[in-house]
Amino acid sequence: MSELSLIAEEIREAMTTLEKTQEAGNHLVEDLTEENYAAFLSQMSEMCERLQRLKQMLARGDAVASDELAGALARSFDLPESEYRRVDAHG
């Protein structure tokens, strides 16, 4: 798997984890129990870990071309890729 594919997959996983965290937060608001609180804390912890991992991936990589990342994200989400044209800053 290429670095861009790994980044795109990590973004997709972070978004899924965010949705689960929001769901756990809603359950906590609706019914404040120790079980719901523990579930919310667990999801928050997982979300923080995923975001930290994504931050590290983005920080250590060279500048990622946005068009290439967009293509990798489209593949990760099983979406059609947009047509794009690379623009050379020197020409």
Distance bins in CASP14 RR format, pairs under 12 A and 6 or more apart:
PFRMAT RR
TARGET T0000
AUTHOR 0000-0000-0000
RMODE 2
METHOD distances of the structure
MODEL  1
1 7 0 0 0 0 0 1 0 0 0 0 0
1 8 0 0 0 0 1 0 0 0 0 0 0
1 9 1 0 0 1 0 0 0 0 0 0 0
1 10 0 0 0 0 0 1 0 0 0 0 0
1 72 0 0 0 0 1 0 0 0 0 0 0
1 75 0 0 0 0 0 1 0 0 0 0 0
1 76 0 0 0 0 0 1 0 0 0 0 0
2 8 0 0 0 0 1 0 0 0 0 0 0
2 9 0 0 0 0 0 1 0 0 0 0 0
2 64 0 0 0 0 0 1 0 0 0 0 0
2 68 0 0 0 0 1 0 0 0 0 0 0
2 69 0 0 0 0 0 1 0 0 0 0 0
2 71 0 0 0 0 0 1 0 0 0 0 0
2 72 1 0 0 1 0 0 0 0 0 0 0
2 75 0 0 0 0 0 1 0 0 0 0 0
2 76 0 0 0 0 0 1 0 0 0 0 0
3 9 0 0 0 0 0 1 0 0 0 0 0
3 10 0 0 0 0 0 1 0 0 0 0 0
3 57 1 0 0 1 0 0 0 0 0 0 0
3 58 0 0 0 0 0 1 0 0 0 0 0
3 60 0 0 0 0 1 0 0 0 0 0 0
3 61 1 0 0 1 0 0 0 0 0 0 0
3 62 0 0 0 0 1 0 0 0 0 0 0
3 64 0 0 0 0 1 0 0 0 0 0 0
3 65 0 0 0 0 0 1 0 0 0 0 0
3 68 0 0 0 0 1 0 0 0 0 0 0
3 69 0 0 0 0 0 1 0 0 0 0 0
3 72 0 0 0 0 1 0 0 0 0 0 0
4 10 0 0 0 0 0 1 0 0 0 0 0
4 11 0 0 0 0 0 1 0 0 0 0 0
4 57 0 0 0 0 0 1 0 0 0 0 0
4 58 0 0 0 0 0 1 0 0 0 0 0
4 61 0 0 0 0 0 1 0 0 0 0 0
4 62 0 0 0 0 0 1 0 0 0 0 0
4 64 1 0 0 1 0 0 0 0 0 0 0
4 65 0 0 0 0 1 0 0 0 0 0 0
4 66 0 0 0 0 0 1 0 0 0 0 0
4 67 0 0 0 0 0 1 0 0 0 0 0
4 68 1 0 1 0 0 0 0 0 0 0 0
4 69 1 0 1 0 0 0 0 0 0 0 0
4 70 0 0 0 0 1 0 0 0 0 0 0
4 71 1 0 0 1 0 0 0 0 0 0 0
4 72 1 0 1 0 0 0 0 0 0 0 0
4 73 0 0 0 0 1 0 0 0 0 0 0
4 74 0 0 0 0 0 1 0 0 0 0 0
4 75 0 0 0 0 1 0 0 0 0 0 0
4 76 0 0 0 0 1 0 0 0 0 0 0
5 11 0 0 0 0 0 1 0 0 0 0 0
5 12 0 0 0 0 0 1 0 0 0 0 0
5 57 0 0 0 0 0 1 0 0 0 0 0
5 64 0 0 0 0 0 1 0 0 0 0 0
5 68 0 0 0 0 0 1 0 0 0 0 0
5 69 0 0 0 0 0 1 0 0 0 0 0
5 71 0 0 0 0 1 0 0 0 0 0 0
5 72 1 0 1 0 0 0 0 0 0 0 0
5 73 0 0 0 0 1 0 0 0 0 0 0
5 74 0 0 0 0 0 1 0 0 0 0 0
5 75 1 0 0 1 0 0 0 0 0 0 0
5 76 1 0 0 1 0 0 0 0 0 0 0
6 12 0 0 0 0 0 1 0 0 0 0 0
6 13 0 0 0 0 0 1 0 0 0 0 0
6 53 0 0 0 0 0 1 0 0 0 0 0
6 54 0 0 0 0 1 0 0 0 0 0 0
6 56 0 0 0 0 0 1 0 0 0 0 0
6 57 1 0 0 1 0 0 0 0 0 0 0
6 58 0 0 0 0 0 1 0 0 0 0 0
6 60 0 0 0 0 0 1 0 0 0 0 0
6 61 0 0 0 0 0 1 0 0 0 0 0
6 64 0 0 0 0 0 1 0 0 0 0 0
6 69 0 0 0 0 0 1 0 0 0 0 0
6 72 0 0 0 0 1 0 0 0 0 0 0
6 73 0 0 0 0 0 1 0 0 0 0 0
6 75 0 0 0 0 0 1 0 0 0 0 0
6 76 0 0 0 0 1 0 0 0 0 0 0
7 13 0 0 0 0 0 1 0 0 0 0 0
7 14 0 0 0 0 0 1 0 0 0 0 0
7 53 0 0 0 0 0 1 0 0 0 0 0
7 54 1 0 0 1 0 0 0 0 0 0 0
7 55 0 0 0 0 0 1 0 0 0 0 0
7 56 0 0 0 0 0 1 0 0 0 0 0
7 57 1 0 1 0 0 0 0 0 0 0 0
7 58 1 0 0 1 0 0 0 0 0 0 0
7 59 0 0 0 0 0 1 0 0 0 0 0
7 60 0 0 0 0 0 1 0 0 0 0 0
7 61 0 0 0 0 1 0 0 0 0 0 0
7 62 0 0 0 0 0 1 0 0 0 0 0
7 64 1 0 0 1 0 0 0 0 0 0 0
7 65 0 0 0 0 0 1 0 0 0 0 0
7 66 0 0 0 0 0 1 0 0 0 0 0
7 68 0 0 0 0 1 0 0 0 0 0 0
7 69 1 0 0 1 0 0 0 0 0 0 0
7 70 0 0 0 0 0 1 0 0 0 0 0
7 71 0 0 0 0 0 1 0 0 0 0 0
7 72 1 0 0 1 0 0 0 0 0 0 0
7 73 0 0 0 0 1 0 0 0 0 0 0
7 75 0 0 0 0 0 1 0 0 0 0 0
7 76 0 0 0 0 1 0 0 0 0 0 0
8 14 0 0 0 0 0 1 0 0 0 0 0
8 15 0 0 0 0 0 1 0 0 0 0 0
8 54 0 0 0 0 0 1 0 0 0 0 0
8 57 0 0 0 0 0 1 0 0 0 0 0
8 58 0 0 0 0 0 1 0 0 0 0 0
8 64 0 0 0 0 0 1 0 0 0 0 0
8 68 0 0 0 0 1 0 0 0 0 0 0
8 69 1 0 0 1 0 0 0 0 0 0 0
8 70 0 0 0 0 1 0 0 0 0 0 0
8 71 1 0 0 1 0 0 0 0 0 0 0
8 72 1 1 0 0 0 0 0 0 0 0 0
8 73 1 0 1 0 0 0 0 0 0 0 0
8 74 0 0 0 0 1 0 0 0 0 0 0
8 75 1 0 0 1 0 0 0 0 0 0 0
8 76 1 1 0 0 0 0 0 0 0 0 0
8 77 0 0 0 0 1 0 0 0 0 0 0
8 78 0 0 0 0 0 1 0 0 0 0 0
8 79 0 0 0 0 0 1 0 0 0 0 0
8 81 0 0 0 0 0 1 0 0 0 0 0
9 15 0 0 0 0 0 1 0 0 0 0 0
9 16 0 0 0 0 0 1 0 0 0 0 0
9 50 0 0 0 0 0 1 0 0 0 0 0
9 53 0 0 0 0 0 1 0 0 0 0 0
9 54 0 0 0 0 0 1 0 0 0 0 0
9 57 0 0 0 0 0 1 0 0 0 0 0
9 69 0 0 0 0 0 1 0 0 0 0 0
9 72 0 0 0 0 1 0 0 0 0 0 0
9 73 0 0 0 0 1 0 0 0 0 0 0
9 75 0 0 0 0 1 0 0 0 0 0 0
9 76 1 0 1 0 0 0 0 0 0 0 0
9 77 0 0 0 0 1 0 0 0 0 0 0
10 16 0 0 0 0 0 1 0 0 0 0 0
10 17 0 0 0 0 0 1 0 0 0 0 0
10 49 0 0 0 0 0 1 0 0 0 0 0
10 50 1 0 0 1 0 0 0 0 0 0 0
10 51 0 0 0 0 1 0 0 0 0 0 0
10 52 0 0 0 0 0 1 0 0 0 0 0
10 53 1 0 0 1 0 0 0 0 0 0 0
10 54 1 0 1 0 0 0 0 0 0 0 0
10 55 0 0 0 0 1 0 0 0 0 0 0
10 56 0 0 0 0 1 0 0 0 0 0 0
10 57 1 0 1 0 0 0 0 0 0 0 0
10 58 0 0 0 0 1 0 0 0 0 0 0
10 69 0 0 0 0 0 1 0 0 0 0 0
10 72 0 0 0 0 0 1 0 0 0 0 0
10 73 0 0 0 0 0 1 0 0 0 0 0
10 76 0 0 0 0 1 0 0 0 0 0 0
11 17 0 0 0 0 0 1 0 0 0 0 0
11 18 0 0 0 0 0 1 0 0 0 0 0
11 50 0 0 0 0 1 0 0 0 0 0 0
11 51 0 0 0 0 0 1 0 0 0 0 0
11 53 0 0 0 0 0 1 0 0 0 0 0
11 54 1 0 0 1 0 0 0 0 0 0 0
11 55 0 0 0 0 0 1 0 0 0 0 0
11 57 0 0 0 0 1 0 0 0 0 0 0
11 58 0 0 0 0 1 0 0 0 0 0 0
11 64 0 0 0 0 0 1 0 0 0 0 0
11 69 0 0 0 0 1 0 0 0 0 0 0
11 70 0 0 0 0 0 1 0 0 0 0 0
11 71 0 0 0 0 0 1 0 0 0 0 0
11 72 0 0 0 0 1 0 0 0 0 0 0
11 73 1 0 0 1 0 0 0 0 0 0 0
11 74 0 0 0 0 0 1 0 0 0 0 0
11 75 0 0 0 0 0 1 0 0 0 0 0
11 76 1 0 0 1 0 0 0 0 0 0 0
11 77 0 0 0 0 1 0 0 0 0 0 0
12 18 0 0 0 0 0 1 0 0 0 0 0
12 19 0 0 0 0 0 1 0 0 0 0 0
12 50 0 0 0 0 0 1 0 0 0 0 0
12 54 0 0 0 0 0 1 0 0 0 0 0
12 72 0 0 0 0 0 1 0 0 0 0 0
12 73 1 0 0 1 0 0 0 0 0 0 0
12 74 0 0 0 0 0 1 0 0 0 0 0
12 75 0 0 0 0 0 1 0 0 0 0 0
12 76 1 0 1 0 0 0 0 0 0 0 0
12 77 1 0 0 1 0 0 0 0 0 0 0
12 78 0 0 0 0 1 0 0 0 0 0 0
12 79 0 0 0 0 0 1 0 0 0 0 0
13 19 0 0 0 0 0 1 0 0 0 0 0
13 20 0 0 0 0 0 1 0 0 0 0 0
13 46 0 0 0 0 1 0 0 0 0 0 0
13 47 0 0 0 0 0 1 0 0 0 0 0
13 49 0 0 0 0 0 1 0 0 0 0 0
13 50 1 0 0 1 0 0 0 0 0 0 0
13 51 0 0 0 0 0 1 0 0 0 0 0
13 53 0 0 0 0 1 0 0 0 0 0 0
13 54 0 0 0 0 1 0 0 0 0 0 0
13 57 0 0 0 0 0 1 0 0 0 0 0
13 76 0 0 0 0 1 0 0 0 0 0 0
13 77 0 0 0 0 0 1 0 0 0 0 0
14 20 0 0 0 0 0 1 0 0 0 0 0
14 21 0 0 0 0 0 1 0 0 0 0 0
14 46 0 0 0 0 1 0 0 0 0 0 0
14 47 1 0 0 1 0 0 0 0 0 0 0
14 48 0 0 0 0 0 1 0 0 0 0 0
14 49 0 0 0 0 1 0 0 0 0 0 0
14 50 1 0 1 0 0 0 0 0 0 0 0
14 51 1 0 1 0 0 0 0 0 0 0 0
14 52 0 0 0 0 0 1 0 0 0 0 0
14 53 0 0 0 0 1 0 0 0 0 0 0
14 54 1 0 1 0 0 0 0 0 0 0 0
14 55 0 0 0 0 1 0 0 0 0 0 0
14 57 0 0 0 0 0 1 0 0 0 0 0
14 58 0 0 0 0 0 1 0 0 0 0 0
14 73 0 0 0 0 0 1 0 0 0 0 0
14 76 0 0 0 0 0 1 0 0 0 0 0
15 21 0 0 0 0 0 1 0 0 0 0 0
15 22 0 0 0 0 0 1 0 0 0 0 0
15 47 0 0 0 0 0 1 0 0 0 0 0
15 50 0 0 0 0 1 0 0 0 0 0 0
15 51 0 0 0 0 0 1 0 0 0 0 0
15 54 0 0 0 0 0 1 0 0 0 0 0
15 73 0 0 0 0 0 1 0 0 0 0 0
15 76 0 0 0 0 1 0 0 0 0 0 0
15 77 0 0 0 0 1 0 0 0 0 0 0
16 22 0 0 0 0 0 1 0 0 0 0 0
16 23 0 0 0 0 0 1 0 0 0 0 0
16 43 0 0 0 0 0 1 0 0 0 0 0
16 46 0 0 0 0 0 1 0 0 0 0 0
16 47 0 0 0 0 1 0 0 0 0 0 0
16 50 0 0 0 0 1 0 0 0 0 0 0
16 76 0 0 0 0 0 1 0 0 0 0 0
16 77 0 0 0 0 0 1 0 0 0 0 0
17 23 0 0 0 0 0 1 0 0 0 0 0
17 24 0 0 0 0 0 1 0 0 0 0 0
17 42 0 0 0 0 0 1 0 0 0 0 0
17 43 1 0 0 1 0 0 0 0 0 0 0
17 44 0 0 0 0 1 0 0 0 0 0 0
17 45 0 0 0 0 0 1 0 0 0 0 0
17 46 1 0 1 0 0 0 0 0 0 0 0
17 47 1 0 1 0 0 0 0 0 0 0 0
17 48 0 0 0 0 1 0 0 0 0 0 0
17 49 0 0 0 0 1 0 0 0 0 0 0
17 50 1 0 1 0 0 0 0 0 0 0 0
17 51 0 0 0 0 1 0 0 0 0 0 0
17 52 0 0 0 0 0 1 0 0 0 0 0
17 53 0 0 0 0 0 1 0 0 0 0 0
17 54 0 0 0 0 0 1 0 0 0 0 0
18 24 0 0 0 0 0 1 0 0 0 0 0
18 25 0 0 0 0 0 1 0 0 0 0 0
18 43 0 0 0 0 1 0 0 0 0 0 0
18 44 0 0 0 0 0 1 0 0 0 0 0
18 46 0 0 0 0 1 0 0 0 0 0 0
18 47 1 0 1 0 0 0 0 0 0 0 0
18 48 0 0 0 0 0 1 0 0 0 0 0
18 50 0 0 0 0 1 0 0 0 0 0 0
18 51 0 0 0 0 1 0 0 0 0 0 0
18 54 0 0 0 0 0 1 0 0 0 0 0
19 25 0 0 0 0 0 1 0 0 0 0 0
19 26 0 0 0 0 0 1 0 0 0 0 0
19 43 0 0 0 0 1 0 0 0 0 0 0
19 46 0 0 0 0 0 1 0 0 0 0 0
19 47 0 0 0 0 1 0 0 0 0 0 0
19 50 0 0 0 0 0 1 0 0 0 0 0
20 26 0 0 0 0 0 1 0 0 0 0 0
20 27 0 0 0 0 0 1 0 0 0 0 0
20 39 0 0 0 0 1 0 0 0 0 0 0
20 40 0 0 0 0 0 1 0 0 0 0 0
20 42 0 0 0 0 1 0 0 0 0 0 0
20 43 1 0 1 0 0 0 0 0 0 0 0
20 44 0 0 0 0 0 1 0 0 0 0 0
20 45 0 0 0 0 0 1 0 0 0 0 0
20 46 1 0 0 1 0 0 0 0 0 0 0
20 47 1 0 0 1 0 0 0 0 0 0 0
20 50 0 0 0 0 0 1 0 0 0 0 0
21 27 0 0 0 0 0 1 0 0 0 0 0
21 28 0 0 0 0 0 1 0 0 0 0 0
21 39 0 0 0 0 1 0 0 0 0 0 0
21 40 1 0 0 1 0 0 0 0 0 0 0
21 41 0 0 0 0 0 1 0 0 0 0 0
21 42 0 0 0 0 1 0 0 0 0 0 0
21 43 1 0 1 0 0 0 0 0 0 0 0
21 44 1 0 1 0 0 0 0 0 0 0 0
21 45 0 0 0 0 1 0 0 0 0 0 0
21 46 1 0 0 1 0 0 0 0 0 0 0
21 47 1 0 1 0 0 0 0 0 0 0 0
21 48 0 0 0 0 1 0 0 0 0 0 0
21 49 0 0 0 0 0 1 0 0 0 0 0
21 50 0 0 0 0 1 0 0 0 0 0 0
21 51 0 0 0 0 0 1 0 0 0 0 0
22 28 0 0 0 0 0 1 0 0 0 0 0
22 29 0 0 0 0 0 1 0 0 0 0 0
22 40 0 0 0 0 1 0 0 0 0 0 0
22 43 0 0 0 0 1 0 0 0 0 0 0
22 44 0 0 0 0 0 1 0 0 0 0 0
22 47 0 0 0 0 1 0 0 0 0 0 0
23 29 0 0 0 0 0 1 0 0 0 0 0
23 30 0 0 0 0 0 1 0 0 0 0 0
23 36 0 0 0 0 0 1 0 0 0 0 0
23 39 0 0 0 0 1 0 0 0 0 0 0
23 40 0 0 0 0 1 0 0 0 0 0 0
23 43 1 0 0 1 0 0 0 0 0 0 0
23 47 0 0 0 0 0 1 0 0 0 0 0
24 30 0 0 0 0 0 1 0 0 0 0 0
24 31 0 0 0 0 0 1 0 0 0 0 0
24 33 0 0 0 0 0 1 0 0 0 0 0
24 35 0 0 0 0 0 1 0 0 0 0 0
24 36 1 0 0 1 0 0 0 0 0 0 0
24 37 0 0 0 0 1 0 0 0 0 0 0
24 38 0 0 0 0 1 0 0 0 0 0 0
24 39 1 0 1 0 0 0 0 0 0 0 0
24 40 1 0 1 0 0 0 0 0 0 0 0
24 41 0 0 0 0 1 0 0 0 0 0 0
24 42 1 0 0 1 0 0 0 0 0 0 0
24 43 1 0 1 0 0 0 0 0 0 0 0
24 44 1 0 0 1 0 0 0 0 0 0 0
24 45 0 0 0 0 0 1 0 0 0 0 0
24 46 0 0 0 0 1 0 0 0 0 0 0
24 47 0 0 0 0 1 0 0 0 0 0 0
25 31 0 0 0 0 0 1 0 0 0 0 0
25 32 0 0 0 0 0 1 0 0 0 0 0
25 36 1 0 0 1 0 0 0 0 0 0 0
25 37 0 0 0 0 1 0 0 0 0 0 0
25 38 0 0 0 0 0 1 0 0 0 0 0
25 39 0 0 0 0 1 0 0 0 0 0 0
25 40 1 0 1 0 0 0 0 0 0 0 0
25 41 0 0 0 0 0 1 0 0 0 0 0
25 42 0 0 0 0 0 1 0 0 0 0 0
25 43 1 0 0 1 0 0 0 0 0 0 0
25 44 0 0 0 0 1 0 0 0 0 0 0
25 47 0 0 0 0 0 1 0 0 0 0 0
26 32 0 0 0 0 0 1 0 0 0 0 0
26 36 0 0 0 0 1 0 0 0 0 0 0
26 39 0 0 0 0 0 1 0 0 0 0 0
26 40 0 0 0 0 1 0 0 0 0 0 0
26 43 0 0 0 0 0 1 0 0 0 0 0
27 33 0 0 0 0 1 0 0 0 0 0 0
27 35 0 0 0 0 1 0 0 0 0 0 0
27 36 1 0 1 0 0 0 0 0 0 0 0
27 37 0 0 0 0 1 0 0 0 0 0 0
27 38 0 0 0 0 0 1 0 0 0 0 0
27 39 1 0 0 1 0 0 0 0 0 0 0
27 40 1 0 0 1 0 0 0 0 0 0 0
27 43 0 0 0 0 1 0 0 0 0 0 0
28 34 0 0 0 0 0 1 0 0 0 0 0
28 35 0 0 0 0 1 0 0 0 0 0 0
28 36 1 0 1 0 0 0 0 0 0 0 0
28 37 1 0 0 1 0 0 0 0 0 0 0
28 38 0 0 0 0 1 0 0 0 0 0 0
28 39 1 0 0 1 0 0 0 0 0 0 0
28 40 1 0 1 0 0 0 0 0 0 0 0
28 41 0 0 0 0 1 0 0 0 0 0 0
28 42 0 0 0 0 0 1 0 0 0 0 0
28 43 0 0 0 0 1 0 0 0 0 0 0
28 44 0 0 0 0 0 1 0 0 0 0 0
29 36 0 0 0 0 1 0 0 0 0 0 0
29 37 0 0 0 0 0 1 0 0 0 0 0
29 40 0 0 0 0 1 0 0 0 0 0 0
30 36 0 0 0 0 1 0 0 0 0 0 0
30 40 0 0 0 0 0 1 0 0 0 0 0
31 37 0 0 0 0 0 1 0 0 0 0 0
31 39 0 0 0 0 0 1 0 0 0 0 0
31 40 0 0 0 0 0 1 0 0 0 0 0
32 38 0 0 0 0 0 1 0 0 0 0 0
32 39 0 0 0 0 0 1 0 0 0 0 0
32 40 0 0 0 0 1 0 0 0 0 0 0
33 39 0 0 0 0 1 0 0 0 0 0 0
33 40 0 0 0 0 0 1 0 0 0 0 0
34 40 0 0 0 0 0 1 0 0 0 0 0
34 41 0 0 0 0 0 1 0 0 0 0 0
35 41 0 0 0 0 0 1 0 0 0 0 0
35 42 0 0 0 0 0 1 0 0 0 0 0
36 42 0 0 0 0 0 1 0 0 0 0 0
36 43 0 0 0 0 0 1 0 0 0 0 0
37 43 0 0 0 0 0 1 0 0 0 0 0
37 44 0 0 0 0 0 1 0 0 0 0 0
38 44 0 0 0 0 0 1 0 0 0 0 0
38 45 0 0 0 0 0 1 0 0 0 0 0
39 45 0 0 0 0 0 1 0 0 0 0 0
39 46 0 0 0 0 0 1 0 0 0 0 0
40 46 0 0 0 0 0 1 0 0 0 0 0
40 47 0 0 0 0 0 1 0 0 0 0 0
41 47 0 0 0 0 0 1 0 0 0 0 0
41 48 0 0 0 0 0 1 0 0 0 0 0
42 48 0 0 0 0 0 1 0 0 0 0 0
42 49 0 0 0 0 0 1 0 0 0 0 0
43 49 0 0 0 0 0 1 0 0 0 0 0
43 50 0 0 0 0 0 1 0 0 0 0 0
44 50 0 0 0 0 0 1 0 0 0 0 0
44 51 0 0 0 0 0 1 0 0 0 0 0
45 51 0 0 0 0 0 1 0 0 0 0 0
45 52 0 0 0 0 0 1 0 0 0 0 0
46 52 0 0 0 0 0 1 0 0 0 0 0
46 53 0 0 0 0 0 1 0 0 0 0 0
47 53 0 0 0 0 0 1 0 0 0 0 0
47 54 0 0 0 0 0 1 0 0 0 0 0
48 54 0 0 0 0 0 1 0 0 0 0 0
48 55 0 0 0 0 0 1 0 0 0 0 0
49 55 0 0 0 0 0 1 0 0 0 0 0
49 56 0 0 0 0 0 1 0 0 0 0 0
50 56 0 0 0 0 0 1 0 0 0 0 0
50 57 0 0 0 0 0 1 0 0 0 0 0
51 57 0 0 0 0 0 1 0 0 0 0 0
51 58 0 0 0 0 0 1 0 0 0 0 0
52 58 0 0 0 0 0 1 0 0 0 0 0
52 59 0 0 0 0 0 1 0 0 0 0 0
53 59 0 0 0 0 0 1 0 0 0 0 0
53 60 0 0 0 0 0 1 0 0 0 0 0
54 60 0 0 0 0 0 1 0 0 0 0 0
54 61 0 0 0 0 0 1 0 0 0 0 0
55 61 0 0 0 0 0 1 0 0 0 0 0
57 64 0 0 0 0 1 0 0 0 0 0 0
57 69 0 0 0 0 0 1 0 0 0 0 0
58 64 1 0 0 1 0 0 0 0 0 0 0
58 69 0 0 0 0 1 0 0 0 0 0 0
61 69 0 0 0 0 0 1 0 0 0 0 0
62 68 0 0 0 0 0 1 0 0 0 0 0
62 69 0 0 0 0 0 1 0 0 0 0 0
63 69 0 0 0 0 0 1 0 0 0 0 0
63 89 0 0 0 0 0 1 0 0 0 0 0
64 70 0 0 0 0 0 1 0 0 0 0 0
64 71 0 0 0 0 0 1 0 0 0 0 0
64 72 0 0 0 0 1 0 0 0 0 0 0
64 73 0 0 0 0 0 1 0 0 0 0 0
65 71 0 0 0 0 1 0 0 0 0 0 0
65 72 0 0 0 0 0 1 0 0 0 0 0
65 84 0 0 0 0 1 0 0 0 0 0 0
65 85 0 0 0 0 0 1 0 0 0 0 0
65 86 1 0 0 1 0 0 0 0 0 0 0
65 87 0 0 0 0 1 0 0 0 0 0 0
65 88 0 0 0 0 0 1 0 0 0 0 0
65 89 0 0 0 0 0 1 0 0 0 0 0
66 72 0 0 0 0 0 1 0 0 0 0 0
66 73 0 0 0 0 0 1 0 0 0 0 0
66 82 0 0 0 0 0 1 0 0 0 0 0
66 84 0 0 0 0 1 0 0 0 0 0 0
66 86 0 0 0 0 0 1 0 0 0 0 0
66 87 0 0 0 0 0 1 0 0 0 0 0
67 73 0 0 0 0 0 1 0 0 0 0 0
67 74 0 0 0 0 0 1 0 0 0 0 0
67 81 0 0 0 0 1 0 0 0 0 0 0
67 82 0 0 0 0 1 0 0 0 0 0 0
67 83 0 0 0 0 1 0 0 0 0 0 0
67 84 1 0 1 0 0 0 0 0 0 0 0
67 85 1 0 0 1 0 0 0 0 0 0 0
67 86 1 0 0 1 0 0 0 0 0 0 0
67 87 0 0 0 0 1 0 0 0 0 0 0
68 74 0 0 0 0 0 1 0 0 0 0 0
68 75 0 0 0 0 0 1 0 0 0 0 0
68 81 0 0 0 0 0 1 0 0 0 0 0
68 82 0 0 0 0 0 1 0 0 0 0 0
68 84 0 0 0 0 1 0 0 0 0 0 0
68 86 0 0 0 0 1 0 0 0 0 0 0
69 75 0 0 0 0 0 1 0 0 0 0 0
69 76 0 0 0 0 0 1 0 0 0 0 0
69 81 0 0 0 0 0 1 0 0 0 0 0
69 82 0 0 0 0 0 1 0 0 0 0 0
69 84 0 0 0 0 0 1 0 0 0 0 0
70 76 0 0 0 0 0 1 0 0 0 0 0
70 77 0 0 0 0 0 1 0 0 0 0 0
70 79 0 0 0 0 1 0 0 0 0 0 0
70 80 0 0 0 0 0 1 0 0 0 0 0
70 81 1 0 0 1 0 0 0 0 0 0 0
70 82 1 0 0 1 0 0 0 0 0 0 0
70 83 0 0 0 0 0 1 0 0 0 0 0
70 84 1 0 0 1 0 0 0 0 0 0 0
70 86 0 0 0 0 0 1 0 0 0 0 0
71 77 0 0 0 0 1 0 0 0 0 0 0
71 78 0 0 0 0 0 1 0 0 0 0 0
71 79 0 0 0 0 1 0 0 0 0 0 0
71 80 0 0 0 0 1 0 0 0 0 0 0
71 81 1 0 1 0 0 0 0 0 0 0 0
71 82 1 0 0 1 0 0 0 0 0 0 0
71 83 0 0 0 0 0 1 0 0 0 0 0
71 84 0 0 0 0 1 0 0 0 0 0 0
72 79 0 0 0 0 0 1 0 0 0 0 0
72 81 0 0 0 0 1 0 0 0 0 0 0
73 79 1 0 0 1 0 0 0 0 0 0 0
73 80 0 0 0 0 0 1 0 0 0 0 0
73 81 0 0 0 0 1 0 0 0 0 0 0
73 82 0 0 0 0 0 1 0 0 0 0 0
74 80 1 0 0 1 0 0 0 0 0 0 0
74 81 1 0 1 0 0 0 0 0 0 0 0
74 82 1 0 0 1 0 0 0 0 0 0 0
74 83 0 0 0 0 0 1 0 0 0 0 0
74 84 0 0 0 0 0 1 0 0 0 0 0
75 81 1 0 0 1 0 0 0 0 0 0 0
75 82 0 0 0 0 0 1 0 0 0 0 0
END
